[in-house]
């Protein structure tokens, strides 16, 4: 997973309704109508949020007759979690060691400004 993909996942997860949808479909497989009833928002709104989550590969759809039932893609969320932890660990250790990487340069400039 690269930085761009990590940013896209953050963007997909930045809306509270999408987090609630992920919570719901993590408990059991649900169709759009069921999600609509649980969240009490319009069906088009749920469909648009699900489209964003599908593009980010955070939910999986399983067509059952006329309905698509959605479940959370836990493997993708685990991958995201590990990448965030790795990213934060690498940037924190870079800041401590004072290496001049792009994020390290920004961090060192902030420290330099505070000392003046």
C-alpha positions as CSV (number, residue, x, y, z in Angstrom):
1,X,0.0,0.0,0.0
2,X,1.5,3.4,-1.0
3,X,0.9,6.9,0.4
4,X,-1.7,7.7,-2.2
5,X,-3.8,4.6,-1.4
6,X,-3.4,5.4,2.3
7,X,-4.7,8.9,1.8
8,X,-7.7,7.6,-0.2
9,X,-8.6,5.2,2.6
10,X,-8.5,8.0,5.1
11,X,-10.8,10.0,2.8
12,X,-13.2,7.2,2.5
13,X,-13.3,6.8,6.3
14,X,-13.5,10.5,7.1
15,X,-17.3,10.6,7.0
16,X,-19.1,9.5,10.2
17,X,-22.0,7.8,8.2
18,X,-19.5,5.6,6.4
19,X,-18.0,4.5,9.7
20,X,-21.5,3.6,10.9
21,X,-22.1,1.6,7.8
22,X,-18.9,-0.3,8.3
23,X,-19.9,-0.9,11.9
24,X,-23.3,-2.3,10.8
25,X,-22.0,-4.5,8.0
26,X,-19.3,-5.8,10.3
27,X,-21.9,-7.4,12.5
28,X,-23.9,-9.1,9.7
29,X,-24.6,-9.0,5.9
30,X,-27.0,-6.2,5.1
31,X,-28.7,-4.8,2.0
32,X,-29.1,-1.1,1.2
33,X,-32.7,-1.1,2.4
34,X,-31.7,-2.5,5.8
35,X,-28.8,0.0,6.2
36,X,-31.3,2.8,5.3
37,X,-33.7,1.7,8.0
38,X,-30.9,1.4,10.6
39,X,-29.4,4.8,9.8
40,X,-32.6,6.6,9.0
41,X,-31.1,8.3,5.9
42,X,-32.2,8.1,2.3
43,X,-31.6,5.1,0.1
44,X,-29.6,7.2,-2.5
45,X,-27.4,8.6,0.3
46,X,-26.6,5.0,1.5
47,X,-25.9,3.9,-2.0
48,X,-23.5,6.8,-2.6
49,X,-21.7,6.0,0.7
50,X,-21.5,2.3,-0.2
51,X,-20.0,3.2,-3.7
52,X,-17.2,5.1,-2.0
53,X,-16.6,2.2,0.4
54,X,-16.6,-0.3,-2.5
55,X,-14.1,1.8,-4.5
56,X,-11.8,1.8,-1.4
57,X,-12.4,-2.0,-1.2
58,X,-13.7,-1.6,2.4
59,X,-16.9,-3.5,1.8
60,X,-17.8,-6.5,-0.4
61,X,-21.1,-7.0,-2.2
62,X,-22.7,-10.4,-2.6
63,X,-25.7,-10.4,-5.0
64,X,-28.6,-12.5,-3.6
65,X,-31.5,-12.5,-6.1
66,X,-32.4,-8.8,-6.7
67,X,-30.6,-7.6,-3.6
68,X,-26.9,-7.0,-2.9
69,X,-25.8,-7.8,0.6
70,X,-22.8,-6.0,1.9
71,X,-20.2,-7.1,4.4
72,X,-17.1,-5.4,5.8
73,X,-13.8,-6.3,4.2
74,X,-11.9,-7.0,7.4
75,X,-8.7,-7.9,5.7
76,X,-8.6,-4.5,4.0
77,X,-9.2,-2.7,7.3
78,X,-6.5,-4.8,9.0
79,X,-4.1,-3.8,6.2
80,X,-5.1,-0.2,6.6
81,X,-4.5,-0.4,10.4
82,X,-1.1,-1.9,9.9
83,X,-0.1,0.7,7.3
84,X,-1.2,3.6,9.6
85,X,0.8,2.1,12.5
86,X,3.9,1.6,10.3
87,X,3.6,5.1,8.8
88,X,3.3,6.7,12.2
89,X,6.1,4.7,13.6
90,X,8.4,5.6,10.7
91,X,7.6,9.3,10.9
92,X,8.0,9.4,14.7
93,X,11.4,7.6,14.6
94,X,12.5,9.9,11.7
95,X,11.6,13.0,13.8
96,X,13.5,11.7,16.8
97,X,16.6,10.9,14.8
98,X,16.5,14.2,12.9
99,X,16.8,12.6,9.4
100,X,15.9,15.0,6.6
101,X,13.0,13.3,4.9
102,X,10.1,15.5,3.6
103,X,8.1,14.9,6.8
104,X,11.2,15.2,8.9
105,X,12.1,18.6,7.3
106,X,8.6,19.9,8.2
107,X,8.9,18.6,11.8
108,X,12.4,20.1,12.2
109,X,11.2,23.5,10.9
110,X,8.4,23.5,13.4
111,X,10.9,22.8,16.2
112,X,13.3,25.5,14.9
113,X,10.5,28.1,14.8
114,X,9.5,27.4,18.4
115,X,13.1,27.8,19.7
116,X,13.4,31.4,18.3
